Amino acid sequence: RTRAMFDAGVVDEARALLARDLSREAASVLGLAELRDHLQGATSREEAERRIALRTRQLARKQRTFFNSFVGVVWVDVPPDATPEAVADRIERAQATGAMSP
């Protein structure tokens, strides 16, 4: 996914963002520091991709740990290209099987 973001122009998007006066919160968005380092020549594209992918996995693990602290959370696996209708269908099926309360 990270490579697809790079192929789709995330470097140009980051360049445009970094040219603006960003708030502290906006400047801390995942991946922007790695893209800044790449744009400044401190890292290669491949290294920036690797670091962004790593930080993304770390954030996902942290979020999963947080949500698992809640009783009754049910994970519904959804493919990344699923339509909203397909997501709703998966949730409805999970409810119908008793995996989750309505």
C-alpha positions in Angstrom: 0.0 0.0 0.0 2.8 2.4 0.8 4.4 1.8 -2.6 1.0 2.5 -4.2 0.8 5.8 -2.3 4.2 6.8 -3.6 3.2 5.8 -7.1 0.1 7.9 -6.8 2.0 11.1 -5.9 2.3 11.2 -2.2 5.7 12.9 -2.5 4.2 15.8 -4.4 1.3 16.1 -1.9 3.8 16.2 0.9 5.9 18.8 -0.9 2.8 21.0 -1.2 1.9 20.5 2.5 5.4 21.2 3.8 5.4 24.5 1.9 2.5 25.6 4.1 2.5 26.8 7.7 1.1 23.6 9.3 -0.2 23.3 12.8 1.7 21.0 15.1 -1.0 18.4 14.8 -1.0 18.5 11.0 2.8 18.4 10.9 2.8 15.2 12.9 0.6 13.2 10.6 1.9 9.7 10.0 4.5 9.6 7.2 5.1 13.3 6.8 8.4 13.4 8.7 9.6 10.5 6.5 8.6 12.3 3.4 10.2 15.5 4.6 13.5 13.5 5.1 13.2 12.1 1.6 12.5 15.5 0.0 15.5 16.9 1.8 17.7 14.1 0.5 18.3 12.5 3.8 16.7 9.2 2.8 16.0 7.4 -0.4 12.4 6.7 -1.6 12.8 3.1 -0.6 13.9 4.0 2.9 11.0 6.5 3.2 8.6 3.7 2.1 10.1 1.3 4.5 9.8 3.7 7.5 6.3 4.7 6.6 5.2 1.1 6.4 6.9 0.3 9.7 5.2 3.3 11.5 1.8 2.3 9.9 2.2 -1.3 11.3 3.1 0.1 14.7 0.1 2.4 14.8 -2.2 -0.4 13.7 -0.9 -2.6 16.5 -1.4 0.2 19.0 -4.9 0.8 17.8 -5.8 -2.9 18.0 -4.4 -3.1 21.6 -6.5 -0.1 22.5 -9.7 -1.4 21.0 -9.1 -4.9 22.5 -9.3 -3.3 25.9 -13.1 -2.8 25.3 -15.3 -5.7 26.2 -17.5 -6.9 23.3 -15.4 -5.5 20.4 -15.8 -7.8 17.4 -13.4 -7.5 14.5 -14.9 -7.7 11.0 -12.4 -8.4 8.3 -13.0 -6.3 5.3 -10.9 -6.3 2.1 -9.3 -2.9 1.3 -11.3 -2.6 -1.9 -14.7 -3.4 -0.4 -17.6 -1.2 -1.2 -19.7 0.3 1.6 -22.4 -2.1 0.7 -20.1 -5.1 1.1 -18.9 -3.8 4.5 -22.5 -3.4 5.6 -23.2 -7.0 4.4 -20.3 -8.4 6.4 -21.4 -6.5 9.5 -25.0 -7.8 9.1 -23.7 -11.4 8.7 -21.6 -11.1 11.9 -24.7 -9.9 13.7 -26.8 -12.7 12.3 -24.4 -15.3 13.4 -24.4 -13.9 16.9 -20.7 -12.7 16.7 -21.9 -9.3 17.7 -24.9 -7.7 19.3 -27.3 -5.6 17.0 
